[in-house]
């Protein structure tokens, strides 16, 4: 399995992006492509060595920090260990950086709480750790998970401000610590 800049599988990646993430939490794809062109983001395709599309990883890069902004394995390929292997590839690719991501905070009142709990367990099982940082973004309570290097709330916000224009930040809401 490999992680590489999306090219031949870009259409598959865009389709999975739309299926896997709620519209309210999606950034405009053309904005992400522009940011990938200027080096502040990476749009990566998770593939078998023969080029078969398995999933997507979209990261925001700023200084020594990497926010895994979007990560999804194609629905037909899930539950086979691909996600855990992908996290290892991500960790290796950015080994000299502070790597983190956001997940919806588990909440017994949430309709999708079982999914939230399962998602958090997956990340913890695959080497990520709780950061102790919680934020409100997209009007959703989110929790930051990290690999080994801690990140502060201010560093987290700085990553967004470096890669996302003011109009988009207003739409999604600059992360607020909770």
N, C-alpha and C positions, 0 to 999 in steps of 0.2 A: 504494500500500500504506500502511496506517495501523496504528498501535499505540494501542489504547484500553482503558480499563477494561472488563473482561469483563462483558457483560450478556446480550444475546441469544444469544451463543455460549458461555455458561458450561457447558452440558452437553457440547458438543463439546470444550471445554477440559479438563474433568474426565476425559473418556474418553481423550484424548490423554495426559494426565498419567499415567494408569494404564498405558497401553500403552508409553509412552516411558521410564519410570523403574522400576528394580527396586523391589519392595516394601520391601526393606531400606533403601532410600535415600529413600523418600517420607515426608514429614511428613503428619500427618492434615490432610485438606483443610479440615475445620471450623476447625482452629487457624489455618490460613492465612487463611481468610475472616474470622475474628475479628480477626486482626492487620491485615488490609486495612481493616476497619471502623475500627480505632483509628489507622490511618496508619503503622504500622510495616512494612507490606508493601504491594505492589501486585500484583494479579492482572490481567494484561493479555492481551488477545486481539490476535493479529496477523491482520489482515483485508485483503481487497481493499476498494476504496472502496464496492463494492456490498454489503458485509457478508459475503462468502464467507469462511469460516474458513480460515486458513492455518497458524496455530500459536499457541504460548503463550510468555509471558514472565512469570515470577514473581520479584519482587525483594524483598529485605529492605533497608529504609531506616533509616539511623542517622546523625544529624548530617550530615556531608558525604560519607558513604560509601554506596555502593549495591552490594550483593552480588546478582549475577544468580544466583538460587538454582536456578531451573529454566528451561530454554530448549529448545524443541523445535518443529520444523516438522512438520506432518502428513506421514505417510509418503508419501501420494499426491502431495504437492507438492514433494518434495525434488529436489535436483539441477537446479534451475532458477534459482538465484541469489537465492531468497527469504531464505535464512539470512544471506547477506552484507548484503542490504538491511535486514533486521531488525536486525542489529548496528549499522548506521548510525543507524537510528531510535532504538535504545536509547542510543547515544552522544549523539545530539542531545537526547533527552528529559532526560538527566541530565548535561548538558554541564558543569555547575559542580561536579560530584561526583567522588570517587574511585570508579571503576567497576571491579569485578573479578568473577571467577568461578572455580569449581573445576573441574578436569578430572581424570580418572583419569590418574595418571602412566604414561607409556609404560613397559612392562616386558616384555621378551622372553619371560618365563616365564608371562605372563598369557594365558589362553585368548583374550581379546579384544584382544590387543596391536595387531593391524592396525587395529581400530576406534579404539583410543586414539591411535595415531599419526596416523590420518586426521583425527580430531577436533581434535587439537592443530594440525595443519597448516592446517585450515580457519580456526581462530581467528587464527593468526599471519598468514595470508594476508589476513584481513579487519581488520587494524589492531591486534590485541591483541599484547601483549608478555609475555615471561617475567618474573615478578616475583622469582624466586629463592627464593620461599617454597614449602615443601612441608609438608603436614600429614597426619596420620592422622585420618580422620573416617569414621564408619560402618565402622570396621576396614578402611579402604581408603586406600592412599597417594594423595593428591591433590596437584595442583600448582595454584597460583594464577596466573592470567593477568590482566593489567591493560590498560587503555587507556593514557592518557598519565600520569596522576597516580599515583605510587607509593603503596602501602599497606604498613603494617607488619603483622607477625604479631599484635601486640597489638590493632591496630585491627580486624583480621579477626575475632578472637575477641570483641571488644566488640560487633560487629554481631550475632553470634549471641546473646550474652547479653542484648542489648537487646530482641530479638524472640522468643526461644524460651524457654518456661518451663523450670524446673529439671528436671521429670520428662522432658520431651522431650530436653533436653540430655543427661541421663544415658543415655537410650536410644540416641541417636546417638553419644554420646561427644563431650565438648567437644573441639574440635580441638586436637591435640597437635603441636607442631612437630617435624619429622623432618629 
